[in-house]
């Protein structure tokens, strides 16, 4: 690949393409948070290496972000259980930030 071909390939990427890519990244992260919510409802499953790796990955990716909100918002007690509101607040904030960032990138 020549230098001019590489330069023209880079010029083919527009602001809209970058905005679409960033929007997709936000969407994937929101989906991971939703998967984290669903996994918190499922009781611990028998040990399976692949399943454990997937659950560990989802937790490792989403917990640092959600822990920011867990420090501020305590769980709501509902009888013997507690409802963690941090994923709801986290998704709400991500949706707002996504719309602002994508609009700024797209111009």
C-alpha positions as CSV (number, residue, x, y, z in Angstrom):
1,X,0.0,0.0,0.0
2,X,1.5,3.3,-1.1
3,X,1.6,6.4,1.0
4,X,-0.9,8.2,-1.2
5,X,-3.3,5.2,-0.9
6,X,-3.0,5.2,2.9
7,X,-3.6,9.0,2.9
8,X,-6.7,8.7,0.7
9,X,-8.0,5.9,2.9
10,X,-7.7,8.1,6.0
11,X,-9.4,11.0,4.2
12,X,-12.3,8.7,3.4
13,X,-13.2,8.7,7.0
14,X,-15.6,11.5,7.7
15,X,-16.8,13.0,11.0
16,X,-20.1,11.2,10.6
17,X,-18.2,7.9,10.4
18,X,-16.4,8.7,13.6
19,X,-19.6,9.8,15.3
20,X,-21.3,6.6,14.2
21,X,-18.4,4.6,15.6
22,X,-18.5,6.5,19.0
23,X,-22.3,6.0,19.1
24,X,-21.8,2.2,18.6
25,X,-19.2,2.1,21.4
26,X,-21.7,3.8,23.8
27,X,-24.4,1.4,22.7
28,X,-22.2,-1.6,23.3
29,X,-21.3,-0.4,26.8
30,X,-25.0,0.2,27.6
31,X,-25.7,-3.3,26.5
32,X,-23.0,-4.6,28.7
33,X,-24.6,-2.8,31.7
34,X,-27.9,-4.4,30.8
35,X,-26.3,-7.8,30.7
36,X,-24.8,-7.0,34.1
37,X,-28.3,-6.3,35.4
38,X,-29.7,-9.5,34.1
39,X,-26.7,-11.5,35.5
40,X,-27.3,-10.0,38.9
41,X,-30.8,-11.5,38.9
42,X,-29.6,-15.0,37.9
43,X,-28.5,-17.2,40.8
44,X,-24.9,-18.3,40.7
45,X,-24.6,-21.0,38.1
46,X,-22.5,-24.2,38.3
47,X,-18.8,-23.7,37.4
48,X,-18.2,-23.6,33.7
49,X,-15.0,-22.0,32.4
50,X,-16.5,-20.1,29.5
51,X,-19.5,-18.9,31.5
52,X,-17.2,-17.8,34.3
53,X,-15.0,-15.9,31.8
54,X,-18.0,-14.1,30.3
55,X,-19.4,-13.1,33.7
56,X,-16.0,-12.0,34.8
57,X,-15.5,-9.9,31.7
58,X,-18.8,-8.2,32.1
59,X,-18.2,-7.4,35.7
60,X,-14.6,-6.2,35.1
61,X,-15.8,-3.9,32.3
62,X,-18.9,-2.4,34.0
63,X,-18.0,-2.4,37.7
64,X,-15.5,0.5,37.7
65,X,-18.1,2.8,36.1
66,X,-21.0,1.6,38.2
67,X,-18.9,1.9,41.4
68,X,-18.8,5.7,40.9
69,X,-22.5,5.8,41.4
70,X,-22.6,3.1,44.1
71,X,-20.4,5.5,46.3
72,X,-23.1,8.2,46.0
73,X,-26.4,6.3,45.8
74,X,-26.9,3.6,48.5
75,X,-29.0,0.5,47.7
76,X,-32.8,0.9,48.3
77,X,-34.0,-1.6,50.9
78,X,-37.1,-3.6,49.9
79,X,-37.7,-6.0,52.7
80,X,-34.8,-8.5,53.0
81,X,-33.5,-7.5,49.5
82,X,-31.8,-4.3,48.2
83,X,-32.3,-2.6,44.9
84,X,-29.1,-1.2,43.3
85,X,-30.0,1.9,41.4
86,X,-26.5,2.6,40.1
87,X,-27.1,0.9,36.7
88,X,-30.2,3.0,36.0
89,X,-28.4,6.2,36.8
90,X,-25.3,5.0,34.9
91,X,-27.3,4.2,31.8
92,X,-29.3,7.5,32.0
93,X,-26.0,9.5,32.2
94,X,-24.5,7.5,29.3
95,X,-27.5,8.2,27.1
96,X,-27.1,12.0,27.8
97,X,-23.4,12.0,27.3
98,X,-23.7,9.9,24.1
99,X,-26.1,12.4,22.6
100,X,-23.9,15.3,23.4
101,X,-20.6,13.7,22.3
102,X,-22.0,12.3,19.1
103,X,-23.6,15.6,18.2
104,X,-20.3,17.4,18.8
105,X,-18.3,15.0,16.7
106,X,-20.8,14.9,13.8
107,X,-20.8,18.7,13.7
